[in-house]
C-alpha cells in the first residue's frame, strides 16, 4: 500500500514535515510494510520557507536586513540549489509581528528588507523566486523593496524619498539607472490569495490600513499617494495597472512585483503544489492524507488541505485529514474532497498543552494508529 502524506503545519506546534513524520509513525505501527511518502505542504504563508526548502533538499539562509521600522533584524529564507530557487516570506523582514502594537504606523514602515533578502539570494546564484507576501506591516507600495534592488524613487530635489508610505507623498521621479543588473534575469512567483486593487474603497489602504495602525485621515492620504505613484509608474512602465487584482496585496507590494519585475501572482497553494510536484506522487497512491492545525469552514476557501484533496479526487483517491481541532462547520470539507477527518486531541486540555510539540506529536501518532487499525480490520489495506 502506498500512502502519500501532505499536511500543512500546525502553526506554533508542528511543522509540515514534523506532522508528516508523526503520521508516518502511526501508520507503520499498524502496517510496517506500507510505503509512506511524506511531502512538504504550505499555502504560501507562514511555514512556506521551511516546508519547501527543507522538504526539497534545500537549505536555510540567515541574513541581517532592515526591519519594518528601519532597525536591523535577522531574517531567514530558503534556497533550493537544484533549481536556483529562493523561497522568501516577506513577513520575515517586514511583517506586522515585528512591530509592537503601539509602534504600528504604515507611514513609517518599509519593505526595504524584503529587497535586501532578494538581493542576497541573487548574489548567491538564485534566479527563481517564490515569495509569500502575507502578514505585512507596510503600505509603501513596495518602493522600499525596489530601492534595495537599485531603483531610485526621488523627491523634487533628486534625493531618495524616506522609508514608509510617507515617502510616496514626496515622490517626483522614478529611475532604474542603478538597478541590480541580474534582476532582469529573475522570475518571481508571488503567493497572493487576495484580489484587492491598489487603490480605492477595496484598496490596500482602506481594507488593510487599519490593522497596520492607520487612522482614517492616513488612509485617505495613502490612497491618494499610491494613486500618484501608480500613475508615475505607468508613465515609465506601461504594463503597470493599479486596478489589477492582487496589486493591493501587502500594502501594494503586489503592484511593485507586477510592475517592476518579471512576476506573476498566483494562489499560494497552487505554487506549492506545482513546485513540490505533488500530483506525480498522488497519481499512483492508495490513500492520501492531509490536514492542518484547525479544520473549519474556511478550510474550503483555498487552503492547503483542499488543494491536496482536489488533486486526489482527480485520480479518485480516498482522502483522510487529521487536525489539531475541528469545528462544527468543518463538515463542509466533506463536500470538497476530504472523505473523513479526525481531530487528534485525546483529552480535555489547555491550548498551551495541546500545542506543545511533543504532546501534539504523540496525539498525532496515536490518532493515526487507531484510524489505520480500523482500515486494516476492515480489510482495506
C-alpha positions in Angstrom: 0.0 0.0 0.0 1.3 3.5 -0.9 0.2 6.3 1.3 1.0 9.9 0.4 1.1 12.4 3.3 0.9 16.1 2.6 -0.1 18.1 5.8 0.1 21.8 6.4 1.9 22.9 9.5 0.2 23.0 12.9 1.2 26.6 13.4 3.1 27.1 16.7 3.3 23.4 17.2 4.4 21.1 14.4 6.0 21.9 11.1 4.6 20.3 7.9 7.4 17.7 7.9 7.2 17.0 11.6 3.4 16.4 11.3 4.0 14.2 8.3 6.7 12.2 10.2 4.3 11.6 13.1 1.6 10.3 10.7 4.1 8.0 9.1 5.0 6.6 12.5 1.3 6.0 13.3 0.8 4.1 10.0 3.9 2.0 10.5 2.7 0.9 13.9 -0.1 -1.0 12.1 1.3 -1.6 8.6 5.0 -1.9 8.8 5.3 -2.7 5.1 3.3 0.3 3.9 5.1 2.7 1.6 4.6 6.1 3.2 5.7 9.2 1.2 5.8 12.4 3.2 5.7 15.6 1.1 6.0 19.2 2.3 2.9 21.4 2.2 2.2 25.1 2.8 -0.2 27.7 1.4 2.3 30.4 0.7 2.1 31.9 4.2 3.9 31.1 7.4 5.8 27.9 7.1 6.3 28.0 3.4 10.1 28.6 3.6 10.6 25.7 5.9 8.3 23.4 4.1 9.7 24.0 0.6 13.4 24.5 1.5 13.8 21.5 3.8 11.2 19.4 2.0 13.0 19.8 -1.3 16.6 19.2 -0.2 17.2 22.9 0.2 18.9 24.9 2.9 18.0 27.8 5.2 19.9 31.1 4.9 20.0 33.7 7.7 20.7 37.3 6.8 20.6 40.6 8.7 18.3 43.1 6.9 16.4 46.3 7.5 13.3 45.7 9.5 10.0 47.4 9.1 10.9 50.3 11.4 14.4 50.7 9.9 16.3 48.7 12.6 18.2 45.6 11.7 16.5 42.2 12.1 17.7 38.6 11.3 15.6 37.1 8.6 15.6 33.6 7.2 14.8 32.4 3.7 15.3 29.1 1.8 17.5 28.2 -1.2 16.9 25.2 -3.4 20.1 24.9 -5.3 18.9 22.3 -7.8 16.6 24.9 -9.4 18.3 28.1 -8.3 15.2 29.0 -6.4 14.9 31.2 -3.3 11.8 30.9 -1.1 11.1 34.1 0.8 8.4 35.2 3.2 8.2 39.0 3.2 7.0 38.9 6.8 10.5 37.8 7.8 11.7 41.3 7.0 8.6 43.5 7.0 5.9 41.5 8.9 3.4 43.1 11.3 4.6 40.7 14.1 7.9 42.5 14.0 6.3 45.8 15.1 4.9 46.3 18.6 1.3 47.4 18.6 2.0 50.9 19.9 4.6 51.4 17.1 2.4 50.3 14.2 2.2 53.2 11.7 2.3 52.5 7.9 3.6 56.0 7.3 6.9 54.7 8.7 7.1 51.0 7.9 9.2 49.9 5.0 9.7 46.8 2.7 13.4 47.7 2.2 14.5 44.5 4.0 12.5 42.3 1.5 14.6 43.8 -1.3 17.7 43.1 0.7 16.7 39.4 1.1 16.1 39.2 -2.7 19.5 40.9 -3.4 21.2 38.4 -1.0 19.7 35.5 -2.9 20.6 36.9 -6.3 24.2 37.2 -5.1 24.1 33.6 -4.1 23.0 32.5 -7.6 19.2 32.4 -7.4 17.2 33.5 -10.4 13.9 32.0 -9.5 11.9 33.2 -6.6 8.8 32.1 -4.6 7.7 34.9 -2.4 4.9 34.8 0.1 3.6 38.3 0.8 1.1 37.8 3.6 1.3 39.5 7.1 2.8 42.8 6.1 3.2 45.8 8.4 3.7 48.1 5.4 1.7 50.3 2.9 4.6 51.7 0.9 3.6 50.3 -2.5 6.8 48.2 -2.4 9.1 51.1 -3.0 11.3 50.1 -0.1 11.9 46.7 -1.7 12.6 48.3 -5.0 15.0 50.8 -3.5 17.0 47.9 -2.1 17.2 46.5 -5.6 18.6 49.7 -7.1 15.5 51.6 -8.2 15.6 55.3 -7.4 12.5 57.0 -6.0 13.4 60.6 -5.9 11.8 63.8 -4.5 11.8 67.1 -6.3 15.4 67.8 -5.1 16.7 64.5 -6.5 17.1 62.8 -3.1 15.8 59.3 -2.3 12.4 59.5 -0.6 12.2 58.4 3.0 11.1 55.0 4.1 7.4 54.2 4.6 4.2 55.4 2.9 5.2 58.9 3.7 7.9 58.6 1.1 5.2 58.3 -1.5 4.0 61.8 -0.5 7.1 63.4 -1.9 7.7 61.1 -4.9 8.6 63.1 -8.0 10.8 60.9 -10.3 11.4 57.2 -10.8 14.8 56.0 -12.2 16.1 52.5 -13.0 19.6 53.6 -13.9 21.2 51.7 -11.0 19.0 48.6 -10.8 20.7 45.3 -9.9 21.7 44.0 -13.4 20.8 40.4 -12.6 17.2 41.4 -11.7 16.2 41.2 -15.4 17.1 37.5 -15.4 15.0 36.7 -12.3 11.5 35.3 -12.3 9.1 35.7 -9.4 6.1 33.6 -8.4 4.3 35.6 -5.8 1.9 33.8 -3.5 -1.1 36.1 -3.3 -4.6 35.0 -2.2 -6.2 38.4 -2.1 -7.8 40.2 -5.0 -7.7 43.8 -3.8 -6.6 46.5 -6.3 -4.0 49.0 -5.2 -6.4 52.0 -4.6 -10.0 52.8 -3.9 -12.6 51.6 -1.4 -11.3 48.0 -1.8 -7.6 49.0 -2.0 -4.9 48.2 0.4 -5.1 51.4 2.4 -8.8 51.2 3.1 -9.0 47.5 3.7 -5.8 46.6 5.5 -4.5 50.0 6.7 -6.4 50.0 10.0 -4.8 46.8 11.2 -1.4 48.3 10.5 -2.1 51.4 12.6 -3.6 53.7 10.0 -6.2 56.4 11.1 -9.0 57.4 8.7 -7.0 60.5 7.7 -3.9 58.4 7.0 -6.0 56.1 4.8 -7.2 58.9 2.6 -3.7 60.3 2.3 -2.1 57.0 1.5 -4.7 56.1 -1.1 -4.0 59.4 -2.9 -0.2 58.9 -2.7 -0.4 55.4 -4.0 -2.6 56.5 -6.9 0.0 59.2 -7.9 2.8 56.6 -7.6 0.8 54.2 -9.8 0.4 56.9 -12.5 4.1 57.7 -12.4 4.9 54.0 -12.7 2.5 53.6 -15.6 4.2 56.5 -17.4 7.5 54.7 -17.1 6.3 51.1 -17.4 3.0 51.0 -19.5 2.3 47.4 -18.3 1.6 48.7 -14.8 -2.0 48.6 -13.8 -3.3 49.6 -10.3 -6.7 48.0 -10.9 -5.3 44.5 -11.5 -6.5 42.1 -8.8 -3.8 41.5 -6.2 -1.9 44.8 -6.7 -3.1 45.8 -3.3 -1.6 42.8 -1.5 0.9 43.6 1.3 0.3 47.3 1.1 1.0 47.5 -2.7 3.8 45.0 -2.8 1.8 43.1 -5.3 1.8 46.2 -7.6 5.6 46.6 -7.2 6.3 43.0 -8.2 4.0 43.1 -11.2 5.2 46.5 -12.5 8.9 46.4 -11.8 9.9 42.7 -12.0 9.2 39.6 -14.1 6.4 38.4 -11.8 3.1 36.5 -11.7 0.7 36.5 -8.8 -0.8 33.0 -8.1 -2.6 31.2 -5.3 -0.1 30.2 -2.6 -1.3 26.6 -2.5 -1.1 26.3 -6.3 2.5 27.5 -6.3 3.4 25.0 -3.6 1.6 22.1 -5.2 3.3 22.8 -8.5 6.8 23.2 -7.1 6.6 20.1 -5.0 5.1 18.1 -7.9 2.6 16.5 -5.5 0.3 15.3 -8.3 3.0 12.9 -9.6 3.1 11.3 -6.1 -0.6 11.1 -5.7 -1.4 9.6 -9.1 -0.5 6.0 -8.0 -1.3 6.3 -4.3 -3.8 4.1 -2.5 -4.6 6.7 0.2 -3.9 10.4 0.6 -3.6 12.1 4.0 -3.7 15.8 4.6 -4.6 18.2 7.4 -3.8 21.4 9.2 -3.9 22.8 12.7 -7.5 23.8 12.7 -10.0 22.3 10.2 -13.1 24.6 9.8 -15.5 26.1 7.3 -12.7 28.4 6.0 -10.6 25.4 5.0 -12.5 25.1 1.8 -11.6 28.6 0.8 -8.4 27.8 -1.0 -6.5 26.4 2.0 -3.8 23.7 1.6 -5.8 20.6 2.6 -8.4 21.3 0.0 -5.7 21.8 -2.7 -4.4 18.3 -1.8 -7.9 16.8 -1.8 -8.6 18.4 -5.2 -5.6 16.6 -6.8 -6.5 13.3 -5.1 -10.1 13.4 -6.4 -8.7 13.9 -9.9 -7.5 10.3 -9.5 -10.4 9.1 -7.4 -8.2 8.6 -4.3 -9.6 8.4 -0.8 -8.6 11.4 1.4 -8.3 11.4 5.2 -7.5 14.5 7.2 -6.1 15.0 10.7 -6.3 18.2 12.6 -5.4 19.6 15.9 -9.1 20.6 16.3 -12.2 20.7 14.1 -15.2 23.0 14.2 -18.8 22.2 13.6 -18.7 23.8 10.1 -15.7 21.7 9.1 -18.2 19.2 7.6 -18.1 21.5 4.6 -14.8 19.8 3.9 -16.6 16.5 3.2 -18.2 18.1 0.1 -14.8 19.3 -1.1 -12.8 16.1 -1.4 -12.0 15.2 2.2 -13.8 11.9 2.8 -13.2 11.8 6.6 -11.4 14.0 9.1 -10.3 13.3 12.7 -9.2 15.7 15.5 -6.1 14.3 17.3 -6.9 15.6 20.8 -7.4 12.8 23.3 -8.4 14.6 26.4 -9.7 17.9 27.7 -6.6 20.1 28.0 -5.4 23.7 27.8 -4.4 25.2 24.5 -0.8 25.6 25.6 -0.6 21.9 26.5 -2.3 20.8 23.3 0.1 22.8 21.2 3.2 21.6 23.0 5.1 19.9 20.1 5.8 16.7 22.0 2.2 16.4 23.0 0.9 17.2 19.5 3.2 14.6 18.1 2.1 11.9 20.5 -1.5 12.7 19.8 -1.0 12.6 16.1 0.8 9.2 16.2 -2.0 7.8 18.4 -4.9 9.1 16.3 -3.4 7.9 13.0 -2.6 4.4 14.5 -6.2 3.9 15.5 -7.6 5.0 12.1 -5.3 2.6 10.4 -6.2 -0.2 12.8 -9.7 0.3 11.5 -8.6 0.3 7.9 -6.7 -2.9 8.5 -9.5 -4.6 10.4 -11.9 -3.8 7.5 -9.5 -5.5 5.1 -8.9 -2.2 3.2 -5.1 -2.4 3.4 
